[in-house]
Amino acid sequence: MTQPPTFEPPRSIDSPEERARYERGAAVLNAVDGGSAPAVMEALSDIAPALAHHIVAFGFGDIYSRPGLDPQQRQLVTLGILTALGGCEPQLEVHIRTSLNVGLTPTEIVEALTHAAGYCGFPKALNAIFTAKRVFAERGLLPVAD
């Protein structure tokens, strides 16, 4: 298992409460991400350190850690939303990797992206499918069984 992101928040948001949110989020992120989070946080550290903090503290410390959905369900929702938004292929790629990390199969991911076509259109679903294909190829998961 990889280490949680060690990003230091800007002083303006370095209170005990913010640190606790960040630490909770870092633990959740570490459990599902597969190790790419530290690079993302580092890439933001010289231009938007507060954004890096909020991605971890809010996105994972407040939202992702809520009860009611398991990590697989959360990833299915995320895949559908990113597909519907379109133009989010880099983030979709991260979440396809995360979906595999939390136990979704390539078949389940393809089915979720195919299902989205009925709601957001074929161009967006195709972009999502081709993003998934790149991730699956990296992991040696092609061809995907029907």
Beta strands, then each sheet from edge to edge (+ up, - down):
end
